[in-house]
Amino acid sequence: MFSLCDPCRISQSVVPKQSLRACSASGDHLLNENALDEQIQKLLSRRRYLRDLKARLLDKPSSPSVISVTSTPRCAAQVTFTPAPRRSNTDDDLGVFQQCRRGFKARTPPSAQASIVTQNRFDPLSVPSSPSAPGDVIVVGDSIVRNLNITCPNRKSFVSCFPGARVRDVTRRAPAIYKNRAVGAIVLHAGVNDIRHRQSEILKADFTALIKDTKERTPSAKIFISGPLPLVRRSNEYYSRLLGLNNWLQGFCKNQDIGFINNWDLFWERPRFFKRDGLHPNSFGARVLSENISKVIRLS
């Protein structure tokens, strides 16, 4: 056992403390050196990265993503003046200038204004005005046209028949029908009652007089001649004269520059279109004849 005042005991207790302090100091020094080494390594790696980046940028100067920046030394500001181009004193060059007195401002000539075209955009929807008097399409003839019903868009029709009338009768009585009327088209149907008189040349002269009189009285109207129908249960002579009249009327209308309505082929060998007398069309035949006349007028 040692006493508390033994010097050997005191020395033994002091030495370990000093050694511990020295160890702790040396450990702190090692830690600081390691941290410094890590920072140096980071800086070196950063430097290498920047060198590589610089080398890549220098190797690719034409890349659109690379922007070259050049610095210029500071120097005193320089002002450069560009002289205005000289103008010749020709009339063409001075044409855009105006001379004015002192105290007055130059007035620019008024610009040309574009012409404005005005129109009603609802014109296509407007309904055309109907004529003041009925009878845009007038049909005049013998009893064959009694039950006709002419249908033309935006036009009125008027049918007037004279039973037993010959071509001369139509020439005499037709002017009273289309007098004081706004006539657009006139359809003339006659000649069947002239066949039995066996006067072909006179019949042709009567048709010529009829067309001449109609043109003089209605110069703005379209004129049509409705051809004869091939009658049923008639003699060969009667039939031959009707066919000859139909053929002559075709050429006559062409020479007179008027319309011809051919009904012959439409009624040929169709007795169901006629009444019992074989002369006048029945209700169905009247509809067929009306539609044929209306179609020719619409297409004219």
C-alpha positions in Angstrom: 0.0 0.0 0.0 1.3 3.4 -0.8 0.5 6.5 1.1 -1.2 9.5 -0.4 1.9 11.6 -0.2 4.1 9.1 -1.9 5.9 10.9 -4.8 6.0 7.7 -6.9 2.2 7.6 -6.8 1.9 11.1 -7.9 4.2 10.6 -10.8 2.3 7.5 -11.9 -0.9 9.4 -11.9 0.4 12.4 -13.9 2.1 10.6 -16.8 -1.0 9.1 -18.3 -2.8 12.4 -18.5 0.0 14.0 -20.5 0.1 11.1 -22.8 -3.6 11.3 -23.4 -3.4 15.0 -24.2 -0.6 14.4 -26.7 -2.6 11.6 -28.3 -5.7 13.8 -28.6 -3.6 16.7 -30.1 -2.1 14.3 -32.7 -5.5 13.0 -33.6 -6.9 16.4 -34.2 -3.9 17.2 -36.4 -4.5 14.1 -38.5 -8.2 15.0 -38.9 -7.3 18.5 -40.2 -4.8 17.1 -42.6 -7.4 14.6 -44.0 -10.0 17.4 -44.5 -7.4 19.5 -46.2 -6.4 16.7 -48.5 -10.1 16.1 -49.4 -10.5 19.8 -50.3 -7.3 19.7 -52.4 -8.5 16.7 -54.3 -11.9 18.4 -55.0 -10.1 21.5 -56.3 -7.8 19.4 -58.5 -10.8 17.5 -59.9 -12.6 20.7 -60.5 -9.6 22.1 -62.3 -9.3 19.0 -64.5 -13.1 19.3 -65.3 -12.6 23.0 -66.3 -9.6 22.1 -68.4 -11.6 19.4 -70.2 -14.5 21.7 -70.8 -12.2 24.4 -72.2 -10.6 21.8 -74.5 -14.0 20.7 -75.8 -15.1 24.2 -76.3 -12.0 25.1 -78.3 -12.4 21.9 -80.4 -15.9 22.9 -81.5 -16.0 26.6 -82.4 -18.8 26.3 -85.0 -21.3 24.8 -82.7 -24.5 26.9 -82.5 -24.6 26.5 -78.7 -21.1 28.0 -78.3 -21.0 31.8 -78.0 -17.6 33.4 -78.4 -17.0 36.4 -76.2 -14.2 38.8 -77.0 -13.2 41.6 -74.8 -12.1 44.9 -76.2 -9.9 47.3 -74.4 -11.6 50.4 -73.1 -11.0 53.4 -75.2 -12.5 56.8 -75.8 -15.8 56.9 -77.5 -15.6 57.4 -81.2 -18.4 59.0 -83.2 -18.7 58.3 -86.9 -20.8 60.1 -89.4 -22.3 58.6 -92.6 -23.0 61.3 -95.2 -26.4 61.2 -96.7 -26.6 60.2 -100.4 -26.7 63.2 -102.7 -29.8 63.6 -104.9 -29.8 65.1 -108.3 -31.9 68.2 -109.0 -33.9 66.6 -111.7 -37.6 66.9 -112.0 -38.1 63.2 -111.3 -36.3 63.4 -108.0 -38.0 66.6 -106.8 -41.4 65.3 -107.8 -42.2 64.1 -104.4 -41.4 67.4 -102.7 -43.5 70.5 -102.5 -42.3 74.1 -102.2 -44.2 76.1 -99.6 -44.0 79.6 -98.3 -42.7 80.4 -94.9 -45.2 79.8 -92.2 -47.3 77.3 -94.1 -47.1 73.6 -93.9 -46.9 71.5 -97.0 -50.2 69.7 -97.8 -50.0 66.2 -99.0 -52.3 65.5 -102.0 -55.4 63.4 -101.0 -54.9 59.8 -101.7 -57.0 58.1 -104.4 -60.0 56.5 -102.8 -61.2 53.2 -104.1 -64.6 53.2 -105.6 -67.2 51.5 -103.4 -69.7 49.3 -105.1 -73.0 48.9 -103.2 -75.5 46.2 -103.8 -78.3 44.5 -102.1 -77.2 41.1 -100.9 -80.8 39.9 -100.7 -81.4 40.4 -104.4 -81.2 36.7 -105.2 -84.0 36.1 -102.7 -86.3 38.7 -104.2 -89.3 37.4 -106.1 -89.4 38.7 -109.7 -92.4 41.0 -110.2 -95.2 39.4 -112.1 -96.5 41.2 -115.2 -99.3 43.6 -114.8 -101.7 41.6 -117.0 -102.1 37.9 -117.3 -101.1 36.0 -120.4 -97.3 35.7 -120.4 -97.9 32.5 -122.5 -100.8 32.7 -124.9 -102.1 29.7 -126.8 -104.4 30.4 -129.7 -105.9 27.8 -132.0 -108.9 25.6 -133.0 -110.8 23.2 -130.7 -107.7 20.9 -130.3 -106.3 23.3 -127.6 -109.6 23.5 -125.6 -108.4 21.7 -122.5 -104.8 22.6 -122.5 -103.0 23.8 -119.3 -99.6 25.3 -119.9 -97.3 25.4 -116.9 -94.2 27.6 -117.0 -92.4 28.9 -113.9 -93.1 32.5 -112.9 -95.3 32.9 -116.0 -99.0 32.9 -116.5 -100.7 31.2 -119.3 -103.9 31.9 -121.3 -105.6 29.5 -123.7 -108.1 30.6 -126.3 -109.7 28.2 -128.7 -112.0 28.8 -131.7 -113.8 25.6 -132.7 -113.7 25.0 -136.4 -111.3 27.9 -137.0 -109.0 27.8 -140.0 -105.6 29.6 -140.2 -107.2 32.7 -141.6 -109.6 32.8 -138.7 -106.8 32.7 -136.2 -105.0 35.5 -138.0 -108.1 37.7 -137.8 -109.1 36.9 -134.2 -105.7 36.4 -132.4 -104.7 40.1 -132.2 -107.7 40.9 -130.0 -106.5 38.3 -127.4 -102.9 39.5 -126.9 -103.7 43.2 -127.3 -102.7 45.3 -124.3 -100.9 42.3 -122.7 -97.3 41.7 -121.7 -96.9 38.7 -124.1 -93.8 36.5 -123.6 -94.7 33.6 -125.9 -97.4 32.9 -128.4 -98.3 29.3 -129.4 -100.4 29.0 -132.6 -102.2 25.7 -133.4 -104.3 25.5 -136.6 -104.5 23.8 -140.0 -106.4 20.7 -139.4 -109.6 22.3 -140.5 -107.9 23.5 -143.7 -106.9 20.0 -144.9 -110.3 18.9 -146.2 -110.3 21.9 -148.6 -107.3 20.4 -150.4 -105.7 23.8 -151.0 -102.1 23.2 -149.9 -100.6 26.3 -151.5 -103.3 28.5 -150.1 -102.7 27.0 -146.7 -99.0 27.7 -146.9 -99.7 31.3 -147.8 -102.1 31.6 -144.9 -99.5 30.4 -142.5 -97.0 32.9 -143.9 -99.5 35.8 -143.4 -100.2 34.6 -139.8 -96.6 34.6 -138.8 -96.0 38.0 -140.5 -98.9 39.6 -138.7 -98.0 38.1 -135.3 -94.4 39.3 -135.6 -95.5 42.9 -136.4 -97.9 43.0 -133.5 -95.7 41.3 -130.9 -92.1 42.0 -131.9 -90.7 41.0 -128.5 -92.6 37.7 -128.0 -91.4 34.3 -128.9 -93.6 32.6 -131.5 -94.3 28.9 -131.7 -96.3 26.8 -134.1 -97.8 23.6 -132.7 -97.8 20.9 -135.3 -100.9 18.8 -136.2 -101.8 15.6 -134.5 -102.0 12.2 -136.4 -105.7 11.7 -136.3 -107.3 8.3 -135.8 -109.7 6.6 -138.3 -109.1 8.9 -141.2 -108.5 8.1 -144.9 -105.1 7.7 -146.3 -105.4 10.9 -148.2 -106.3 12.8 -145.1 -103.4 11.3 -143.2 -101.0 12.0 -146.1 -101.9 15.7 -146.2 -101.5 16.0 -142.4 -98.1 14.4 -142.5 -97.1 16.7 -145.4 -98.3 19.7 -143.5 -96.3 18.7 -140.4 -93.1 18.2 -142.5 -93.6 21.6 -144.3 -94.1 23.4 -141.0 -90.8 22.2 -139.6 -88.8 23.8 -142.4 -91.1 26.9 -142.5 -90.5 27.6 -138.8 -86.8 27.2 -139.3 -86.7 29.7 -142.1 -88.9 32.1 -140.2 -86.7 31.8 -137.1 -89.6 30.7 -134.8 -90.1 27.6 -132.7 -91.8 24.5 -133.8 -93.6 22.0 -131.5 -93.6 18.5 -133.0 -96.6 16.5 -131.7 -96.6 13.9 -134.4 -94.4 11.2 -132.9 -95.9 11.7 -129.5 -99.5 10.9 -130.6 -98.6 8.4 -133.4 -100.5 5.1 -133.0 -101.9 6.1 -129.6 -105.7 6.0 -130.0 -106.0 6.1 -126.2 -105.0 9.8 -126.4 -108.1 10.7 -128.4 -111.8 10.9 -127.9 -114.2 8.7 -129.8 -114.2 11.0 -132.8 -110.5 10.4 -133.3 -109.9 14.1 -133.7 -109.9 15.8 -130.3 -107.5 14.7 -127.5 -109.2 13.4 -124.4 -108.2 14.5 -120.8 -105.1 12.3 -120.8 -104.2 13.4 -124.3 -104.7 17.1 -123.4 -102.2 16.6 -120.5 -99.7 15.0 -122.8 -100.1 17.9 -125.3 -99.9 20.5 -122.6 -96.7 19.0 -121.2 -95.1 18.8 -124.6 -95.8 22.5 -125.3 -94.7 23.6 -121.9 -91.4 21.7 -122.2 -90.6 23.4 -125.5 -91.4 26.8 -124.1 -89.3 26.2 -121.0 -86.3 25.0 -123.0 -86.5 27.9 -125.5 
